[in-house]
Amino acid sequence: MGNWHEENLSAIQEYPFDFDRYIEERLREIEDLGERRLAKTVLVEGLGKAIRSMEQRYKALERRIYEEVEIDTSQYGIVTTIVGRECYDPTNDTLFPVIAADLDRKEQRKLMAEQGQLFLGTVFLEAGEGRQREFRTISSFTGLLGQEGTVFHIRPARRYRDAVEELYRIFQDNHIPWETINTAYLDRFYDVYADIDATGLGASHPDTSHEGADRVGLPDLSDATIQYGDFEKEVRTDILPLWNIQWMTFDGMDFMLPCTDGKYYEHSFSLEGMAEGDGYLIQSNEDILEIRHEEGKIVIKSERETFEGWRAARIVQKPTVRSLDYDSPLLTNHKKDSFIRRYAESCHSRLMTKSDLFRRIMELDIGDYIEVVGYEIGESMEGVLAREAAPVIDGGMDWFVADELFPMESRRILVLQFREKAPGYHLNDSMVRFVISQIQLEISGYRCVGVIL
């Protein structure tokens, strides 16, 4: 029965009873060898065959029931990772830059330009949540830019968080249920600026324009020596965040001609010939009145008869390809498939039991980092903070999702308790934030927080 998990679909019996081993152990207890041989003949060849036959029948029945229960198979799972900029593989059709402008330093400078300050680049802090807060609190570090001493200003790279929030709005416009995206990587990026006067160029220097920057080359992080102090070993440069979302543009002539009802036009974004299993979303704009997903196409209602440059997102669902030196873990919001999950979703069951809560947590892609071991209910956040010995992890990854019906301040506190599988790993506390964000979407009666024991 060593391959039971591979051949069985059930999540009901996580640790199956090994009848063969049990019989062998009981046979050892028979001291008379003659009786042991007789018992082995009866039990192994007789009862054992009957048990195996019954297991096969139950297995066949389970598989038939399992396949009959329909599940809304997600085509919109999000994968994120990071790679060194020099390792980025543009031929990899499963992972794409979160911000396309990051590949073009000229476009990146235009995007990140600040009045009176020079954008130098973006760094990644490979550290836990507590160290991230310390890093943000300091916010400024001294060092050299070329030969000149200066102060470097560190700010969270908001463009990545903005990209996630924009994606949420697109999900809403397309009427697709939202699942929390694991932003553990995206929350660890910081933009680095220096005062223009400190660069020696001066605010009025002609070469501080974007055109001049590309002609003569303004300084960037490679020209800077920044004294990060205790954070020196945790700061990484030239890191690029990737996810499985590919953006594309389409025009009114790309697909079938629209049909008019005398007032509006309906344009069809055909999915025929597209990659099977991938999810597609249309980005709304002022010309789009309605987006409707139908079999084999997405219908877009608009007052415009023709259009150009509308945007669509393709969310790749085939197995993620790891190109050369794509070594960082893949963080996903996929959920493990099981019979219990299929059954619960088919009957829209949301049982508020400990076992159901734990099942929903461990269905998330967190198994390599943390495991849930318990929970507590608190009446107030102040009481929870006073009672818990470990730091309370609050504030999830869905900061843009508002629930005005049940204000957070009026809710009881659900404290989820976790144990680290790899103690001290820098993503562990972010995994807790990911869990409480997803569970918060499903449980509106409590305010979810987490602790690592």
Secondary structure, DSSP 8 states (H G I E B T S, - for coil): -TTHHHH---SS-SS---HHHHHHHHHHT---HHHHHHHHIIIIIIIHHHHHHHHHHHHHHHHHHHHHS-----S---EEEEEEGGG--TT-SS-EESSGGGG-HHHHHHHH-BTTEEEEEEEEE-S-HHHHHHHHHH-EEEEEETTEEEEEEEEE-HHHHHHHHHHHHHHHHTT--------TTGGGEEEEEEEGGGGTS-TT-GGGSHHHIIIII---GGGEEE--GGGTTTEEESEEEEESEEEEEE-TTSSS--EE-SS-EEEEEE-TTS-TT-EEEE---TTEEEEEEETTEEEEEES-SS---EEEEEE--S-----TT--S--EE--B---HHHHHHHHTT----SHHHHHHHHHTBS-TTTEEEEEEEEES-HHHHHHH-SS-EE---S-TT----SS-GGGSEEEEEEEEESSTT-TTHHHHHHHHHHHHHHH--SEEEEEEE-
